[in-house]
Amino acid sequence: MSLSGNRRVTQRDVARRAGVSTSIVSYVINRGPRSVSPETRARVLKAIEELGYRPNRHAQFLTRAKEQSDAPVQDFGLVLGRSSAMLARPYYGEVLAGLYDEADAQHMRVRFIQSLEQLADPLLFNELIHPDEIAGVILFVEPGRVSPAATRLIDKMQKRIGNLICLEQRWGELPAVTFDRMGAARTAVSHLLDLGHRRVGFLGYPDDRLDGYRFALLDHDVPMDEELVCPTREGNTPAAGHRHVQTLMALADPPTALFACSDEVAVGVMSGLHELGLSVPEDVALVSIDDIPLARYLTPSLTTVHVPKADLGAHAVRMLRARALNPDQTPVSVVLPTSLIVRASCGARPAREVAAEDGVPPQPEVENIA
């Protein structure tokens, strides 16, 4: 950003706006060597945000693509909803693996990975979110988990960078790569209803998957019982599944089958049922969504809806590159299809048959010799 014409914003401009010396501005930017009071730091950061100041250590950086040819910048940024939590989960790890593999194939590079919370720092935002240095940003946020502050930050990012691709969650009119959550849930719950179950519990974050659950009941003329819906506001985690399944199974008329919104929720559900002395699928059938690698190795193996996780990441990279090459093209979102993987937890097939198909050695039968 410039104050007038093409002149870059300098530390002197920031100091003048904040009413401090250039030394104080330097201390804030470099986090030392001297400490700065919280009030003064806040004034400096506000001036940095208002002026769009970017430190000189990045001002001379140009991507190799621009140095060597007229090709567009091939670096891009990755912004996560909650970096530590997301990177620790197997589902998101597979999506990111697909993203990185496609970036390598397209001769692109992830310049930075930051969380929305980290980018709330205006100094860091101005350093990283710059259209002259990156081809765009892939925004990877868990569905339904965006605060008002994050909303404002995403809007600001969109105005600054232009080429912003949403992964996992739609955001206004921005192009997005998602999978059919409602359809996946509808397929999973319909499978349980087709097996004869009429009391199917819902466990998980109440997004489009809850709509899919409701539609499946409607498709099979099964009345909706709100008592069977157990939304996990804390997210789709094993802990949430473990805690909430105990609530469902304590009902006077408990469910005979359960739909978990993710495989991780299902893992917690299986643990909770085991503690209650209940077996899957003999006492309670179970189906979920995601098909993480662990799903086939659980006992019993997990019936789940396969989500093309690596393809989600790859599509996001391809979409970002296409928009970088043709910035005037009309944004088009992509919704990837899913497919049901029937294993043992739903009770539709014998565990030994499923294990053999999955390549998992079945447990040998033991003959009891008196």
Secondary structure, DSSP 8 states (H G I E B T S, - for coil): -BSSTT-B--HHHHHHHHTS-HHHHHHHHHT-SS---HHHHHHHHHHHHHHT---HHHHT---HHHHHSS----EEEEEESSHHHHHTSHHHHHHHHHHHHHHHHTT-EEEEEEEHHHHTSHHHHHHH--TTT-S-EEEE--TT---HHHHHHHHHHHHHHS-EEEESS--TTS-EEEE-HHHHHHHHHHHHHHTT---EEEEE--SHHHHHHHHHHHHTT----GGGEEE-TT-S-HHHHHHHHHHHHTSSS--SEEEESSHHHHHHHHHHHHHTT--TTTT-EEEEEE--GGGGGSSS--EEEE--HHHHHHHHHHHHHHHHH-TTS----EEE--EEE--STTSSS-HHHHHHHHT-----------
